[in-house]
Amino acid sequence: NMFQSKFVLRFQPQFQLKSFSTVPNIASDRRLCKVIALSGICSRREAEKWIKEGRVSIDGTICKSPTYIISQLESDSLNTKQTLLETCKNSRLQNYPNITIDGVRLRWGYKVSDNAPKIWAISKLKGEIVASQDPQKSRSLLLERFQSMLSPEELLKHNSIKPIYRLEYETEGLSLLTNSGDLAKALVSDPQKFPLRYRVRVHGLITESKLSGLRKGLFVDGVKYRPMDVAVQKSSGTITWLDVTCYENKNKLIRNAFAKLYLDVTRLICVGFGPYNKEDYLPTGSGSEKGFAVVKLTPLISAMYHEIQNNKIVNSRSIVKQS
């Protein structure tokens, strides 16, 4: 009955039309600025600004009204959920208006193959934050710098770029970005298979007992830290460079662990994540550190992504049958 259908849809988080289409909540009409923001290429405020500047056109006509209502689907396309799922999965949605930004079409209803995952490597600078916006309004944004390097076509094609993991403000080095939020979540949730590797410069007295403590795992403020792989790279007086591999994700993990041992981390560089190494894509001193590189997906990561997509299709179909 109707109540059971609503119950199933409400309490099944796996069911997301976003798996097959870049636009969620297809059944309702929305304002133009909201539609553009939902595609993931910008915030709603930025979309309003673009529209007022005359950069957005609908079916060839410039629209300067952010509140213009966009009809997303004809009502006859919503007869059944099965019809909607198959439409999203197997074809492009033909009932959307032709929305362009700076002459580049905003694409809707991607096929799964069209929205294939992509990973980019970029060198994070010290003092940058890995976020879409800065609450303090004064710090540089890594995502903003990366998007400025993309062409308008690439920016619209890969309309939802997310960091796979987040490096803290004072940390520098390899940062990986992807256009698949599901893939990013899967990779970062398995730090045993995809550990983060760092080169760490510390100030203080390094002893074997301190290194042994890091390798066995420490208690920091009552929280148990997992064992780390630690190797001394070079040492000069009280300054030591270490290679550290972490098998868990905690905020300020390395700084807190070393502070527990009365060691001051003076520089922290991310040099690798899982199968990816910074030197393979952004070699030091080559000039490529100022740009970015496209990272090839390993067979394991490709298999993980396809498993995620297959599970979503199965879950969506099971919900349709139940409702």
Residue pairs with C-beta under 8 A, 6 or more apart in sequence:
4 322
4 323
5 323
8 319
8 322
8 323
9 15
9 319
9 323
12 315
12 319
14 311
14 312
14 315
14 316
14 319
15 315
15 316
15 319
16 24
16 312
17 23
17 24
17 25
17 26
17 84
17 85
17 88
18 24
19 112
19 309
19 312
19 313
19 316
20 85
20 88
20 89
20 109
20 110
20 111
20 112
21 88
21 93
21 108
21 109
21 110
22 38
22 39
22 40
22 107
22 108
22 109
22 110
22 115
22 159
22 160
23 35
23 38
23 39
23 72
23 108
23 109
24 38
26 72
26 73
26 78
26 84
26 88
27 72
27 73
27 78
28 72
29 69
29 70
29 71
29 72
30 38
30 69
30 70
30 72
31 66
31 67
31 68
31 69
31 70
32 47
32 51
32 56
32 58
32 63
32 65
32 66
32 67
32 68
32 69
32 70
32 99
33 44
33 47
33 48
33 51
33 66
33 67
34 44
34 47
35 70
35 72
35 99
36 42
36 44
36 47
36 50
36 51
36 56
36 99
36 101
36 106
37 43
37 44
37 46
37 47
39 106
39 108
39 159
39 160
40 159
40 160
40 161
41 101
41 106
41 155
41 156
41 159
41 160
42 50
43 132
43 133
47 56
47 66
48 66
50 56
50 101
51 63
51 64
51 65
51 66
52 64
52 66
54 62
54 64
55 101
55 102
56 62
56 63
56 99
56 100
56 101
57 63
57 99
57 100
57 103
58 68
58 70
58 97
58 98
58 99
59 97
59 98
60 98
70 96
70 97
70 99
71 95
71 97
72 95
72 96
73 93
73 95
74 95
77 83
77 84
77 87
77 95
78 84
80 320
81 319
81 320
81 323
82 320
85 316
85 317
85 320
87 93
87 109
88 109
89 111
89 112
89 313
90 111
91 109
91 111
92 108
92 109
92 110
92 111
93 108
93 109
96 108
96 109
98 105
99 105
99 106
100 106
101 152
101 156
102 152
104 152
104 153
104 156
105 156
106 156
107 156
107 157
112 309
115 179
115 180
117 178
117 179
117 180
117 183
117 297
117 301
117 305
118 158
118 178
118 179
118 180
118 294
119 164
119 176
119 177
119 178
119 294
119 295
119 297
119 301
120 146
120 161
120 176
120 177
120 178
120 292
120 293
120 294
120 295
121 174
121 175
121 176
121 276
121 278
121 281
121 282
121 292
121 293
121 294
121 295
122 142
122 145
122 146
122 175
122 176
122 177
122 282
122 291
122 292
122 293
123 172
123 173
123 174
123 175
123 278
123 282
123 289
123 290
124 130
124 142
124 167
124 171
124 172
124 173
124 174
124 175
124 270
125 140
125 142
125 172
126 170
126 171
126 172
127 139
127 140
127 169
127 170
128 139
128 140
128 141
128 142
128 145
128 169
129 139
129 140
129 141
129 142
129 169
130 142
130 143
130 163
130 166
130 167
130 175
131 141
131 143
131 166
132 141
132 143
133 141
134 141
139 169
142 163
142 175
143 161
143 163
143 177
146 161
146 177
146 292
147 155
147 161
149 291
149 292
150 158
158 179
159 179
160 179
160 181
161 177
161 178
161 179
162 177
162 178
162 179
162 180
162 181
162 184
163 175
163 176
163 177
163 184
164 176
164 177
164 178
164 183
164 184
164 187
164 188
164 273
165 175
165 176
165 187
165 188
165 196
165 249
165 273
167 173
167 175
167 270
168 251
168 252
168 255
168 268
170 268
171 268
171 269
171 270
172 267
172 268
172 269
172 270
173 198
173 199
173 268
173 269
173 270
173 271
173 278
174 270
174 271
174 272
174 273
174 276
174 277
174 278
174 281
174 282
175 270
176 273
176 276
176 295
178 184
180 305
182 305
182 308
182 309
182 312
183 301
183 304
183 305
183 308
186 304
186 305
186 308
187 194
187 274
187 301
187 304
188 194
188 249
191 246
191 247
191 248
191 249
192 247
193 274
193 300
194 273
194 274
194 275
195 245
195 246
195 247
195 273
195 274
196 245
196 246
196 249
196 270
196 272
196 273
197 243
197 244
197 245
197 246
197 270
197 271
197 272
197 273
197 277
198 243
198 244
198 245
198 246
198 254
198 268
198 269
198 270
198 271
199 233
199 241
199 242
199 243
199 244
199 268
199 269
199 271
200 241
200 242
200 243
200 244
200 254
200 258
200 265
200 267
200 268
200 269
201 239
201 240
201 241
201 242
201 265
201 266
201 267
201 268
202 239
202 240
202 242
202 258
202 263
202 264
202 265
202 266
203 238
203 239
203 263
203 264
203 266
204 238
204 240
204 261
204 262
204 263
204 264
205 238
205 262
205 263
206 232
206 235
206 240
206 242
206 263
210 261
210 263
211 230
211 232
213 261
214 227
214 228
214 230
214 244
214 257
214 261
215 227
215 228
215 229
215 230
216 227
217 224
217 225
217 226
217 227
217 228
218 224
218 225
218 257
218 260
218 261
219 225
220 256
220 257
220 260
221 256
223 250
225 248
225 250
225 253
225 256
225 257
226 246
226 247
226 248
227 247
228 244
228 245
228 246
228 247
228 257
229 243
229 244
229 245
230 242
230 243
230 244
230 245
231 242
231 243
232 240
232 241
232 242
233 240
233 241
233 242
233 243
234 240
234 241
235 241
239 266
244 254
246 253
246 254
250 256
254 265
254 268
255 265
255 268
258 264
258 265
259 265
270 278
271 277
271 278
271 279
272 278
275 298
275 300
275 301
276 295
278 284
281 288
281 293
281 295
282 288
282 289
282 292
282 293
283 289
297 305
